[in-house]
Amino acid sequence: MATPFDITLQIVLAVLAGITAQVVAEYLRLPSIIFLLSFGVLLGPDTLQIIDPKVLGSGLEVIVSLCVALILFEGGLNLELKELGQVSGSLRNLITIGTFITLLGGGMAAHWFGEFPWPLAFLYGSLVVVTGPTVITPLLRQVQVEKKVATILEGEGVLIDPVGAILAVVVLDILLNGDTDVGFIVGGLAQRLSIGAVIGGVGGALLGQFLKRADFLSEELRNLVVLASVWGLFGLAQEVRSESGLMAAVTAGLVLRALSVPDERLLRRFKGQLTVFSVSVLFILLAADLSIDSVFALGVGSVFTVLALMLLVRPLNIYACTLNSDLNWRQKIFLSWIAPRGIVSASVASLFAILLTDRGINGGDSIKALVFLTIIMTVFIQGLTARSVAKFLGITQADATGVVIVGCNPVGRLVGRLFNQQGESVVMFDTDEEACELAKQDGLRVYLSSALDAELLDEAGLSSIGTFLALTTNGEVNSVVAERAAEEFQPPRVLAVLPRSDKETEPKANGKGSKVRPTPLAIKTWNTYLKDDAAELKTTQLQNEDFEKQREQLNKLITSGDLLPITVQRNGKLDVVLGQGTWQPGDTVTYLMHDPTPQLLRRLSGGKRTGRLVTDTLPPSAAPAPSLDQQSSATNVADAGETQDKPSGGVQTP
């Protein structure tokens, strides 16, 4: 019989091993579950014999239950209902249709490849229905895929966990009791989900109202009140109907997030820390409890079972559930590839193995071994390749295209037209009705509204657009809206133009941890140049042969204020510059060149008409590239002799 010291030592060792694994994963920028599984197996009874979870006895089941409830609550608390609404159709299908596709597909794979009896095969299928936020969330944090894809994967990971866990319990009931009636299956699943949702929803709403009114509570005590409430709701739901507690935990988190309680960010941070702690301890204990011999005893058929789950069942699932969605083929391929299993599969499989053994039913250890093999293969293969696959498919946040522009002034409209000509999404915001009308005349999508309206930004599609550009003539406004956009939507590139007369706003935009890139610019001056037709739009490609000379000349003209780079096209991708850039050979730079010649003199000398900017493109890279000064002279000559008779194909400005 284990002594209190033995139990304490096991928990202490599990904590030390789990946190060490998290530190190593953070340092190497790899999914933490890889090291948690490795450390757990290494320290377990089959290898170094340092950690033996069996010493904990029934305490292991208690730890697993409470920790999983906390993990799922934190997952629900981090889900943004507004973002889920954008992908609600696909997400709903994944949690309903997708659940049964995985159940059937996983069961058939386990029977045909793994040679499991049908009852145990479908029990395996029910256990691998879930993916899990404990694996998905850290993975997406490192990979940084497009917002829409990340939302689907996170939403699926959180919402399918209680559904999958309850489904597994229903399948286990069928295995133990032999009742295969469809009504029993659907009824048991619906009953547990409904009871959990009601208890979690009502409890979460009451907790949220209490937190809004309890001004007397300190931050530390508020966090502990939430922790106690989550476990209380979980215990109540379990008491009313077994296995409904997980749904109660998720629902409570969703409701609490929707109510926007005070200090919500601090609460999420605290719960996030508890989740990291819980995951670390759980994976170490469960991996240490795994018998290596039982995994090898499964044979080669088990490997084919997992491969079938990854390469056949998951793609079929995604195809069926996203058939009528607006997802492109690249996004669907990534969703088909990423479905690592996590802590819920491991914990439920471990509990089922104990229960089946206690009931004298063979196969419990084999099912647990196959589930852990699934976790190991999906985590290692998909986790280690996720970043490369995302980059290959071009769906990382850095690959996102399009621009949201705040400020319909002449420079803003020019940026919008350049992006629009490349076929990219352009949305503009301004509170000036006249400026908005001019932008509409340029064929741009415009909102007559403040960019602080998060709902309109969401409607404009900022969650999937690559660049947010704030370039009103007020630096303080630019800083505020850019910071808000960066915080709410996390677009890959956020630029806040800081007019040179508003340099006092620069420290704010450069604050610690800020994702906003401050861009000092004489915005009023260049707006005036465009209005007065005192600037020309030009394009140059930086050649390998004359790159240093071109870069030096370009930077010199930018510093003097005679040239303003607008965009740079690199590797087929367009980006906003509006200042000094990190130039590379092959870059195609579109810029404005100040033309100090008076407007009347240009007209009298046969120069170009007012209101038209001419785009000159250099010869192909194989030809010698003239310097920027030579380009300017050549353009002026061409303007003087040709523009009156021949359309320039340039960009119209008011």
C-alpha positions as CSV (number, residue, x, y, z in Angstrom):
1,M,0.0,0.0,0.0
2,A,1.3,3.4,-1.0
3,T,2.2,5.8,1.8
4,P,1.4,9.5,1.8
5,F,5.1,10.2,1.1
6,D,5.0,7.9,-2.0
7,I,1.9,9.7,-3.4
8,T,3.4,13.1,-2.7
9,L,6.7,12.1,-4.4
10,Q,4.9,10.9,-7.5
11,I,3.0,14.2,-7.9
12,V,6.1,16.3,-7.3
13,L,8.1,14.3,-9.9
14,A,5.2,14.6,-12.4
15,V,5.1,18.4,-11.9
16,L,8.9,18.7,-12.3
17,A,8.9,16.6,-15.4
18,G,5.9,18.3,-16.9
19,I,7.2,21.9,-16.4
20,T,10.7,20.8,-17.7
21,A,9.1,19.4,-20.8
22,Q,7.2,22.7,-21.3
23,V,10.4,24.7,-21.0
24,V,12.3,22.6,-23.5
25,A,9.4,22.8,-25.9
26,E,9.2,26.6,-25.6
27,Y,13.0,26.9,-26.2
28,L,12.9,24.6,-29.3
29,R,9.6,26.1,-30.5
30,L,8.0,22.7,-30.9
31,P,4.6,21.3,-29.7
32,S,5.0,20.6,-26.0
33,I,3.1,17.4,-26.2
34,I,6.0,15.8,-28.0
35,F,8.2,16.3,-24.9
36,L,5.5,15.5,-22.4
37,L,4.8,12.1,-24.0
38,S,8.6,11.4,-24.4
39,F,9.3,12.4,-20.7
40,G,6.4,10.4,-19.4
41,V,7.3,7.2,-21.2
42,L,11.0,7.7,-20.3
43,L,10.3,8.1,-16.6
44,G,7.6,5.4,-16.5
45,P,7.8,1.9,-15.1
46,D,8.8,0.3,-18.4
47,T,12.0,2.4,-18.7
48,L,13.6,4.4,-15.8
49,Q,10.9,3.4,-13.3
50,I,10.9,6.9,-11.6
51,I,7.2,7.6,-12.0
52,D,4.5,5.0,-11.4
53,P,1.0,6.4,-11.6
54,K,-0.5,3.2,-10.2
55,V,0.8,4.5,-6.8
56,L,-1.9,7.1,-6.9
57,G,-4.7,4.5,-7.1
58,S,-8.2,6.0,-7.7
59,G,-6.6,9.4,-7.1
60,L,-5.5,9.3,-10.7
61,E,-9.1,9.3,-11.9
62,V,-9.9,12.3,-9.7
63,I,-6.9,14.3,-11.0
64,V,-7.8,13.4,-14.6
65,S,-11.5,14.5,-14.2
66,L,-10.8,17.8,-12.5
67,C,-7.9,18.8,-14.8
68,V,-9.9,17.9,-18.0
69,A,-12.8,20.0,-16.7
70,L,-10.5,23.0,-16.2
71,I,-8.9,22.5,-19.6
72,L,-12.2,22.5,-21.4
73,F,-13.5,25.5,-19.4
74,E,-10.4,27.5,-20.4
75,G,-10.9,26.5,-24.0
76,G,-14.5,27.8,-23.9
77,L,-13.3,31.0,-22.2
78,N,-10.9,31.7,-25.1
79,L,-13.4,31.1,-27.9
80,E,-14.8,34.3,-29.5
81,L,-18.4,33.7,-30.5
82,K,-18.1,36.5,-33.1
83,E,-15.3,34.7,-34.8
84,L,-17.1,31.3,-34.6
85,G,-20.1,33.0,-36.3
86,Q,-18.0,33.5,-39.5
87,V,-17.4,29.7,-39.8
88,S,-20.5,28.5,-38.0
89,G,-21.6,26.3,-40.8
90,S,-18.4,24.3,-41.2
91,L,-17.9,24.1,-37.4
92,R,-21.5,22.9,-36.9
93,N,-20.9,20.2,-39.5
94,L,-17.6,19.1,-38.0
95,I,-19.2,18.7,-34.6
96,T,-22.2,16.8,-35.9
97,I,-21.7,15.1,-39.3
98,G,-17.9,15.0,-38.7
99,T,-18.3,13.2,-35.4
100,F,-20.1,10.3,-37.0
101,I,-17.8,10.2,-40.0
102,T,-14.8,9.8,-37.7
103,L,-16.6,7.3,-35.5
104,L,-17.5,5.1,-38.5
105,G,-14.2,5.6,-40.3
106,G,-12.1,5.0,-37.2
107,G,-14.1,2.0,-36.3
108,M,-13.8,0.4,-39.7
109,A,-10.0,1.1,-39.8
110,A,-9.5,-0.5,-36.4
111,H,-11.5,-3.5,-37.4
112,W,-10.0,-4.1,-40.9
113,F,-6.4,-3.0,-40.3
114,G,-6.0,-3.5,-36.5
115,E,-8.2,-6.7,-36.4
116,F,-10.2,-5.5,-33.4
117,P,-13.6,-6.9,-32.8
118,W,-16.4,-4.6,-34.0
119,P,-17.4,-3.4,-30.5
120,L,-13.8,-2.5,-29.5
121,A,-13.2,-1.0,-32.9
122,F,-16.0,1.4,-32.6
123,L,-15.0,2.2,-29.0
124,Y,-11.6,3.2,-30.5
125,G,-13.5,5.3,-33.2
126,S,-15.4,7.2,-30.4
127,L,-12.2,7.9,-28.5
128,V,-10.4,9.5,-31.5
129,V,-13.3,11.7,-32.5
130,V,-11.9,14.5,-30.4
131,T,-8.9,16.6,-31.4
132,G,-8.3,18.9,-28.4
133,P,-7.3,22.5,-27.6
134,T,-4.3,21.4,-25.5
135,V,-2.6,20.4,-28.7
136,I,-4.2,22.6,-31.3
137,T,-3.8,25.9,-29.5
138,P,0.0,25.8,-28.9
139,L,0.4,24.4,-32.4
140,L,-1.5,27.3,-34.0
141,R,0.4,29.8,-31.8
142,Q,3.6,28.6,-33.4
143,V,2.4,28.1,-37.0
144,Q,0.3,31.4,-37.2
145,V,-2.1,30.3,-39.9
146,E,-4.9,32.4,-41.4
147,K,-7.5,33.5,-38.8
148,K,-10.4,31.7,-40.4
149,V,-8.5,28.4,-40.4
150,A,-7.3,28.9,-36.9
151,T,-10.8,29.6,-35.7
152,I,-12.2,26.4,-37.2
153,L,-9.4,24.3,-35.7
154,E,-9.7,25.9,-32.2
155,G,-13.5,25.8,-32.2
156,E,-13.5,22.2,-33.3
157,G,-10.9,21.3,-30.6
158,V,-12.9,22.9,-27.8
159,L,-16.5,22.0,-28.8
160,I,-16.0,18.5,-30.0
161,D,-14.2,17.4,-26.8
162,P,-17.3,17.1,-24.6
163,V,-19.3,15.6,-27.6
164,G,-16.6,13.0,-28.2
165,A,-16.2,12.2,-24.5
166,I,-19.9,11.7,-24.1
167,L,-20.1,9.7,-27.3
168,A,-17.4,7.4,-26.0
169,V,-19.3,6.8,-22.8
170,V,-22.4,5.9,-24.8
171,V,-20.5,3.5,-26.9
172,L,-18.9,2.0,-23.7
173,D,-22.5,1.6,-22.3
174,I,-23.4,-0.4,-25.5
175,L,-20.3,-2.5,-25.1
176,L,-21.0,-3.3,-21.5
177,N,-24.8,-3.7,-21.7
178,G,-25.2,-4.9,-25.3
179,D,-27.9,-2.4,-26.1
180,T,-27.5,-1.3,-29.7
181,D,-30.8,0.5,-30.1
182,V,-30.4,3.7,-32.1
183,G,-32.8,5.5,-29.8
184,F,-30.6,4.6,-26.8
185,I,-27.5,5.9,-28.5
186,V,-28.9,9.2,-29.7
187,G,-31.0,9.7,-26.5
188,G,-28.0,9.1,-24.2
189,L,-25.9,11.5,-26.2
190,A,-28.5,14.2,-26.4
191,Q,-29.5,13.9,-22.7
192,R,-25.9,14.3,-21.4
193,L,-25.2,17.2,-23.8
194,S,-28.5,19.0,-22.8
195,I,-28.0,18.6,-19.1
196,G,-24.4,19.8,-19.3
197,A,-25.3,22.8,-21.5
198,V,-28.2,23.9,-19.2
199,I,-26.2,23.6,-16.0
200,G,-23.1,25.2,-17.5
201,G,-25.1,28.0,-19.2
202,V,-27.1,28.9,-16.1
203,G,-24.2,28.6,-13.8
204,G,-21.9,30.6,-16.1
205,A,-24.5,33.4,-16.4
206,L,-25.0,33.6,-12.6
207,L,-21.2,33.6,-12.1
208,G,-20.8,36.4,-14.7
209,Q,-23.4,38.6,-13.0
210,F,-21.8,38.0,-9.6
211,L,-18.4,39.0,-10.9
212,K,-19.8,42.2,-12.5
213,R,-21.3,43.3,-9.2
214,A,-18.6,42.0,-6.7
215,D,-16.4,45.1,-6.8
216,F,-15.1,44.2,-3.3
217,L,-13.3,41.1,-4.5
218,S,-9.5,41.3,-5.2
219,E,-8.1,40.0,-8.4
220,E,-6.6,36.9,-6.8
221,L,-9.9,36.0,-5.1
222,R,-11.9,36.6,-8.2
223,N,-9.8,34.0,-10.1
224,L,-10.2,31.5,-7.3
225,V,-14.0,32.1,-7.2
226,V,-14.1,31.2,-10.9
227,L,-12.0,28.1,-10.3
228,A,-14.2,26.9,-7.5
229,S,-17.4,27.6,-9.6
230,V,-16.1,25.6,-12.5
231,W,-15.4,22.6,-10.4
232,G,-18.7,23.1,-8.6
233,L,-20.7,23.1,-11.9
234,F,-18.7,20.1,-13.2
235,G,-19.5,18.2,-10.0
236,L,-23.2,19.2,-10.1
237,A,-23.6,18.1,-13.7
238,Q,-21.8,14.8,-13.0
239,E,-24.1,14.2,-10.1
240,V,-27.2,14.8,-12.2
241,R,-26.1,12.7,-15.1
242,S,-22.7,11.0,-15.4
243,E,-20.3,12.4,-18.1
244,S,-22.3,15.6,-18.6
245,G,-19.8,17.6,-16.6
246,L,-17.5,18.2,-19.5
247,M,-20.2,19.9,-21.5
248,A,-21.1,22.0,-18.4
249,A,-17.5,23.2,-18.2
250,V,-17.3,24.2,-21.9
251,T,-20.6,26.0,-21.8
252,A,-19.7,27.9,-18.6
253,G,-16.6,29.2,-20.3
254,L,-18.5,30.3,-23.5
255,V,-21.1,32.1,-21.4
256,L,-18.6,33.8,-19.2
257,R,-16.7,35.0,-22.3
258,A,-19.9,36.3,-23.9
259,L,-20.8,38.4,-20.8
260,S,-17.5,40.3,-20.9
261,V,-16.8,40.2,-17.2
262,P,-14.4,42.8,-15.6
263,D,-10.7,41.9,-15.8
264,E,-11.5,39.2,-18.3
265,R,-8.0,39.3,-19.7
266,L,-6.5,38.7,-16.3
267,L,-8.9,35.8,-15.7
268,R,-8.0,34.2,-19.0
269,R,-4.3,34.5,-18.2
270,F,-4.8,32.9,-14.8
271,K,-6.8,30.0,-16.3
272,G,-4.3,29.7,-19.1
273,Q,-1.5,29.1,-16.5
274,L,-3.6,26.5,-14.7
275,T,-4.3,24.8,-18.0
276,V,-0.6,24.6,-18.9
277,F,0.0,23.2,-15.4
278,S,-2.8,20.6,-15.7
279,V,-1.8,19.5,-19.2
280,S,1.8,19.1,-18.0
281,V,0.9,16.9,-15.1
282,L,-1.7,14.8,-16.9
283,F,0.4,13.9,-19.9
284,I,3.3,12.9,-17.8
285,L,1.1,10.6,-15.6
286,L,-0.9,9.1,-18.4
287,A,2.2,8.5,-20.6
288,A,4.0,7.0,-17.7
289,D,1.1,4.6,-17.2
290,L,1.4,3.4,-20.8
291,S,2.8,-0.1,-21.3
292,I,5.4,0.0,-24.2
293,D,5.0,-3.7,-24.7
294,S,1.2,-3.3,-25.3
295,V,2.0,-0.8,-28.1
296,F,4.4,-3.1,-29.9
297,A,2.0,-6.0,-29.4
298,L,-0.5,-4.2,-31.6
299,G,1.6,-5.0,-34.7
300,V,1.9,-3.2,-38.1
301,G,-1.9,-3.2,-38.5
302,S,-2.2,-0.6,-35.9
303,V,0.1,1.8,-37.8
304,F,-2.1,1.4,-40.9
305,T,-5.1,2.1,-38.7
306,V,-3.8,5.4,-37.7
307,L,-2.6,6.2,-41.2
308,A,-6.1,5.5,-42.5
309,L,-7.5,7.8,-39.9
310,M,-5.1,10.6,-40.9
311,L,-5.0,10.2,-44.7
312,L,-8.5,8.9,-45.5
313,V,-11.0,9.5,-42.7
314,R,-9.9,13.1,-41.9
315,P,-9.9,14.4,-45.5
316,L,-13.3,12.8,-46.1
317,N,-14.5,14.5,-43.0
318,I,-13.3,17.9,-44.0
319,Y,-14.6,17.5,-47.6
320,A,-18.1,16.6,-46.4
321,C,-18.3,19.2,-43.7
322,T,-16.9,22.2,-45.8
323,L,-18.5,21.3,-49.1
324,N,-20.7,24.5,-49.2
325,S,-18.3,26.8,-47.4
326,D,-16.2,29.6,-48.8
327,L,-12.9,27.9,-47.8
328,N,-10.5,27.5,-50.7
329,W,-8.7,24.3,-51.5
330,R,-5.5,25.3,-49.7
331,Q,-7.4,25.9,-46.5
332,K,-9.2,22.6,-46.8
333,I,-6.0,20.7,-47.4
334,F,-4.5,22.2,-44.2
335,L,-7.6,21.3,-42.2
336,S,-7.5,17.8,-43.6
337,W,-3.9,17.4,-42.4
338,I,-4.1,18.9,-38.9
339,A,-6.1,16.8,-36.4
340,P,-3.7,15.8,-33.6
341,R,-5.3,14.0,-30.7
342,G,-4.8,15.2,-27.2
343,I,-5.5,14.9,-23.5
344,V,-9.2,14.0,-23.6
345,S,-8.5,11.0,-25.8
346,A,-5.7,9.9,-23.5
347,S,-7.5,10.5,-20.3
348,V,-10.8,8.8,-21.3
349,A,-8.9,5.9,-22.9
350,S,-7.0,5.4,-19.6
351,L,-10.2,5.5,-17.6
352,F,-11.9,3.0,-19.9
353,A,-9.0,0.6,-19.8
354,I,-9.3,0.5,-16.0
355,L,-13.1,0.1,-16.2
356,L,-12.9,-2.7,-18.8
357,T,-10.3,-4.6,-16.8
358,D,-12.4,-4.3,-13.6
359,R,-15.4,-5.7,-15.5
360,G,-13.3,-8.7,-16.8
361,I,-13.5,-7.6,-20.5
362,N,-10.3,-8.1,-22.5
363,G,-9.0,-5.5,-24.8
364,G,-8.9,-2.4,-22.5
365,D,-5.1,-2.2,-22.5
366,S,-5.0,-2.7,-26.3
367,I,-7.5,0.1,-26.9
368,K,-5.5,2.4,-24.6
369,A,-2.3,1.5,-26.5
370,L,-3.9,2.1,-29.9
371,V,-5.2,5.5,-28.7
372,F,-1.8,6.5,-27.4
373,L,-0.2,5.3,-30.7
374,T,-2.7,7.6,-32.5
375,I,-1.7,10.5,-30.2
376,I,2.0,9.9,-30.8
377,M,1.7,9.6,-34.6
378,T,-0.6,12.5,-35.1
379,V,1.3,14.8,-32.8
380,F,4.7,13.9,-34.1
381,I,3.9,13.8,-37.8
382,Q,1.3,16.6,-38.0
383,G,2.8,18.8,-35.3
384,L,6.3,18.7,-36.7
385,T,5.1,19.4,-40.3
386,A,2.3,21.9,-39.7
387,R,4.5,25.0,-40.2
388,S,6.1,23.6,-43.4
389,V,2.7,22.6,-44.8
390,A,1.1,26.0,-44.0
391,K,4.0,27.8,-45.7
392,F,3.8,25.5,-48.7
393,L,0.1,26.1,-49.1
394,G,0.5,29.9,-48.5
395,I,-2.0,30.1,-45.7
396,T,0.1,31.6,-42.9
397,Q,-0.9,35.0,-41.5
398,A,2.2,36.4,-43.2
399,D,0.8,35.2,-46.6
400,A,-2.6,36.9,-46.0
401,T,-3.4,39.6,-48.7
402,G,-5.6,42.6,-49.0
403,V,-5.7,45.8,-47.0
404,V,-8.0,47.8,-44.7
405,I,-7.2,51.5,-44.9
406,V,-8.4,54.1,-42.4
407,G,-8.4,57.5,-44.1
408,C,-9.9,58.2,-47.6
409,N,-7.4,61.0,-48.2
410,P,-5.5,61.1,-51.6
411,V,-2.6,58.9,-50.3
412,G,-5.0,56.4,-48.8
413,R,-7.0,56.2,-52.0
414,L,-3.8,55.8,-54.1
415,V,-2.8,52.8,-51.9
416,G,-6.3,51.4,-52.3
417,R,-6.2,51.7,-56.1
418,L,-2.8,50.0,-56.3
419,F,-4.0,47.0,-54.3
420,N,-7.3,46.9,-56.2
421,Q,-5.5,46.8,-59.5
422,Q,-3.7,43.7,-58.3
423,G,-7.0,42.0,-57.6
424,E,-6.6,42.2,-53.8
425,S,-9.4,43.0,-51.3
426,V,-9.5,46.7,-50.3
427,V,-11.7,48.2,-47.7
428,M,-11.6,51.9,-46.6
429,F,-12.9,53.7,-43.5
430,D,-13.5,57.4,-43.0
431,T,-15.9,59.7,-41.2
432,D,-15.7,62.3,-44.0
433,E,-18.6,61.8,-46.4
434,E,-17.0,63.7,-49.2
435,A,-13.7,61.7,-49.0
436,C,-15.7,58.5,-48.9
437,E,-17.6,59.5,-52.0
438,L,-14.3,60.1,-53.9
439,A,-13.1,56.6,-52.8
440,K,-16.3,55.1,-54.1
441,Q,-15.8,56.8,-57.4
442,D,-12.4,54.9,-57.6
443,G,-14.3,51.6,-57.3
444,L,-13.2,51.0,-53.7
445,R,-15.4,49.5,-50.9
446,V,-15.9,52.2,-48.3
447,Y,-17.5,52.4,-44.9
448,L,-18.6,55.8,-43.7
449,S,-17.7,55.1,-40.1
450,S,-15.1,55.2,-37.4
451,A,-12.5,52.3,-37.5
452,L,-13.1,51.8,-33.8
453,D,-16.3,49.9,-34.6
454,A,-15.2,46.3,-34.2
455,E,-18.4,44.9,-35.7
456,L,-17.8,46.8,-39.0
457,L,-14.2,45.8,-39.0
458,D,-15.3,42.2,-38.6
459,E,-17.9,42.7,-41.4
460,A,-15.1,44.2,-43.6
461,G,-13.2,40.9,-43.2
462,L,-10.2,42.2,-41.2
463,S,-9.8,38.8,-39.6
464,S,-8.6,37.4,-42.9
465,I,-6.9,40.5,-44.4
466,G,-3.2,40.9,-44.4
467,T,-2.6,44.6,-43.7
468,F,-4.3,47.2,-41.6
469,L,-3.2,50.7,-42.4
470,A,-4.2,53.8,-40.4
471,L,-3.1,57.0,-42.3
472,T,-5.4,59.8,-41.3
473,T,-3.8,63.1,-40.7
474,N,-4.1,62.7,-37.0
475,G,-1.3,60.6,-35.5
476,E,-3.1,60.0,-32.2
477,V,-6.2,58.6,-34.0
478,N,-3.9,56.4,-36.1
479,S,-2.2,55.0,-33.0
480,V,-5.4,54.2,-31.2
481,V,-7.3,52.5,-34.1
482,A,-4.1,50.5,-35.0
483,E,-3.6,49.3,-31.5
484,R,-7.3,48.3,-31.2
485,A,-7.2,46.5,-34.6
486,A,-4.0,44.6,-33.6
487,E,-5.6,43.6,-30.3
488,E,-9.0,42.5,-31.6
489,F,-8.1,40.9,-34.9
490,Q,-4.3,40.3,-34.9
491,P,-3.7,41.0,-38.6
492,P,-0.2,40.1,-39.8
493,R,0.8,43.7,-40.6
494,V,-0.5,46.8,-38.7
495,L,0.9,50.2,-39.7
496,A,0.1,53.5,-38.0
497,V,1.1,56.6,-39.9
498,L,2.6,59.2,-37.5
499,P,2.5,62.6,-39.1
500,R,5.8,64.4,-38.5
501,S,4.1,67.1,-36.6
502,D,2.6,64.4,-34.2
503,K,5.9,62.7,-33.2
504,E,4.7,62.7,-29.6
505,T,2.5,59.7,-30.5
506,E,5.4,57.6,-31.5
507,P,6.3,56.2,-28.1
508,K,2.7,54.9,-27.7
509,A,2.9,53.0,-31.0
510,N,6.3,51.6,-30.0
511,G,5.1,50.4,-26.6
512,K,6.4,47.1,-25.3
513,G,4.7,44.1,-26.9
514,S,2.9,46.3,-29.5
515,K,2.4,44.7,-32.9
516,V,1.9,48.1,-34.5
517,R,4.6,49.4,-36.8
518,P,4.9,53.2,-36.5
519,T,5.4,54.9,-39.9
520,P,6.5,58.5,-39.7
521,L,5.3,60.4,-42.8
522,A,4.6,63.9,-43.9
523,I,1.1,62.8,-44.9
524,K,-0.4,66.3,-45.2
525,T,2.4,67.3,-47.6
526,W,2.0,64.4,-49.9
527,N,-1.8,64.8,-49.8
528,T,-1.2,68.4,-51.0
529,Y,1.2,67.2,-53.7
530,L,-1.5,64.8,-55.1
531,K,-4.2,67.4,-54.9
532,D,-2.0,70.0,-56.8
533,D,-0.8,67.4,-59.3
534,A,2.7,68.0,-58.1
535,A,3.7,64.3,-57.9
536,E,4.2,61.5,-60.4
537,L,3.6,57.8,-59.9
538,K,6.6,55.7,-61.0
539,T,7.6,52.0,-60.8
540,T,11.1,50.7,-60.7
541,Q,12.6,47.2,-60.3
542,L,15.7,46.9,-58.3
543,Q,18.3,45.0,-60.4
544,N,21.0,42.7,-59.2
545,E,23.7,44.5,-61.2
546,D,23.0,48.0,-59.9
547,F,21.3,47.1,-56.7
548,E,23.6,49.0,-54.3
549,K,23.5,52.1,-56.4
550,Q,19.7,52.0,-56.8
551,R,19.2,51.4,-53.1
552,E,21.5,54.3,-52.1
553,Q,19.7,56.6,-54.5
554,L,16.3,55.5,-53.4
555,N,17.0,56.0,-49.7
556,K,18.6,59.4,-50.4
557,L,15.5,60.6,-52.2
558,I,13.2,59.3,-49.4
559,T,15.3,61.0,-46.7
560,S,15.2,64.3,-48.7
561,G,11.4,64.1,-48.9
562,D,11.4,64.1,-52.7
563,L,10.2,60.5,-53.0
564,L,7.6,58.5,-51.2
565,P,7.6,54.7,-51.8
566,I,4.0,53.4,-51.7
567,T,4.2,49.7,-52.3
568,V,6.8,47.0,-52.9
569,Q,6.1,43.8,-54.8
570,R,8.3,40.9,-53.8
571,N,7.9,37.3,-54.9
572,G,4.5,38.1,-56.3
573,K,3.2,39.6,-53.1
574,L,2.2,43.3,-52.7
575,D,3.0,45.2,-49.5
576,V,2.7,48.7,-48.2
577,V,5.9,50.7,-47.5
578,L,5.3,54.4,-47.0
579,G,8.9,55.1,-45.9
580,Q,12.3,53.5,-45.7
581,G,12.2,49.8,-46.5
582,T,14.5,46.8,-46.4
583,W,15.0,46.6,-50.1
584,Q,16.1,43.4,-51.9
585,P,17.2,42.7,-55.5
586,G,14.2,42.0,-57.6
587,D,11.8,44.2,-55.6
588,T,9.4,46.2,-57.8
589,V,8.9,49.5,-56.0
590,T,6.0,51.8,-56.8
591,Y,6.6,55.4,-55.6
592,L,5.6,59.0,-55.8
593,M,8.2,61.5,-57.0
594,H,7.6,65.2,-56.1
595,D,7.6,67.4,-59.2
596,P,8.3,71.0,-58.2
597,T,7.5,72.4,-61.6
598,P,4.6,74.8,-61.4
599,Q,1.4,73.4,-62.8
600,L,0.9,76.4,-65.2
601,L,4.4,76.1,-66.6
602,R,3.9,72.3,-67.3
603,R,0.8,73.1,-69.2
604,L,2.4,75.8,-71.3
605,S,5.3,73.5,-72.1
606,G,3.1,70.7,-73.3
607,G,3.5,68.7,-70.1
608,K,1.1,66.2,-68.8
609,R,-2.5,67.1,-67.9
610,T,-3.4,67.7,-64.3
611,G,-5.1,64.9,-62.4
612,R,-3.1,62.1,-64.1
613,L,-0.2,60.1,-62.7
614,V,1.9,58.2,-65.1
615,T,3.3,54.7,-64.3
616,D,6.6,53.9,-66.1
617,T,7.9,50.4,-65.8
618,L,11.6,49.7,-66.3
619,P,12.7,47.2,-68.9
620,P,13.0,43.5,-68.0
621,S,15.7,42.5,-65.5
622,A,17.9,41.3,-68.3
623,A,18.3,44.8,-69.6
624,P,20.6,47.3,-67.9
625,A,18.6,49.3,-65.3
626,P,18.9,53.1,-65.4
627,S,19.3,55.0,-62.2
628,L,16.4,56.6,-60.5
629,D,17.6,60.0,-61.7
630,Q,17.7,58.7,-65.3
631,Q,14.2,57.2,-64.9
632,S,12.9,60.5,-63.7
633,S,14.3,62.4,-66.7
634,A,13.1,59.8,-69.1
635,T,9.6,59.9,-67.7
636,N,9.4,63.7,-67.9
637,V,10.5,63.6,-71.5
638,A,7.9,61.0,-72.3
639,D,5.3,63.0,-70.5
640,A,6.2,66.1,-72.4
641,G,6.0,64.5,-75.8
642,E,3.3,61.8,-75.6
643,T,0.8,62.2,-72.7
644,Q,-1.4,64.8,-74.5
645,D,-2.2,62.4,-77.3
646,K,-2.0,59.0,-75.7
647,P,-3.7,57.6,-72.5
648,S,-1.1,56.8,-69.9
649,G,-2.7,53.8,-68.3
650,G,-1.8,55.5,-65.0
651,V,-3.8,55.9,-61.9
652,Q,-6.4,58.6,-61.7
653,T,-6.4,61.1,-58.8
654,P,-9.0,63.7,-58.0
